[in-house]
Amino acid sequence: MRRGGSCRGGSLNGYPLDKLYEEIAFIAYYFHWPHAEIMQLEHRERTRWCEEISSIHRKLNQTPDNVFKP
């Protein structure tokens, strides 16, 4: 990974580094995938996995997709 928010393997150019770390930590924590494997995911695939994990949490917690709607 290089400074400036870009990295190899993830097709990122100018992507916020804090957001990248957040996604990596989220997937690694829940799926126990190694860093190198997560970094090889394309950006869209990585964000899709984050969405799927979040969806699982909503179902388990019975939280609506939009918490601002009844």
N, C-alpha and C positions, 0 to 999 in steps of 0.2 A: 504494500500500500504506500502511496505517496501522499505528501502534504498537498493540500488544495482540494481534497475531496474526491480524488479519482483513484481507481485501483484497477489492477488487471484481473480478468476472470469474471468480473461482475458486470461488465459493460456500463461502467459508471464514468461520467465525465461531468464534474462540477456538482455531484450529488453531495448534500451536506454530510460531513463526516460524523457528526453526532447522530444523525438518523441512521446511518449505516451501522454504527456500533450498536444502536438500539435494536435494529433488526437482527443482527448477528447474535446478540445476547439473548434475545427473545427466543429465537429458534434453537440455539444451543441449550438453553435452560430447559425447554419443554421437550425437545426431541433428542437431546444428548448427542447431537451431531458435532463432529469436530470442526474447528474454525476453518481449516483448509477446504473442507467439503462445502461448507456454507458459502465461502468466498467464490467457489466455482459456479454457483448458481447465477443465472442471469437475473438482473434486477427485477423483472416482472415475476419470475418464478419465486424469488425470495419474498417479495411483498405478498404474493399469493399464499405462501405458506404462513406468513404472519396473519393474514386474514382468516385462514382455516383454523389456526390455533385460537384466535379470538372468537371465532364462531363456536368452537367447542366449549369455550368458557361461558359464552352467553347461554348456550343450551344447558350446560351443567348448573348454572346459576339462575336459570330461567329469567334472564334479563332480555328485555326487548331489544331489537336491533338499534332502535333510536330511543334512548332512555328519556327523551323529552316528550315523547308521545305516549299517551296512556294505553 
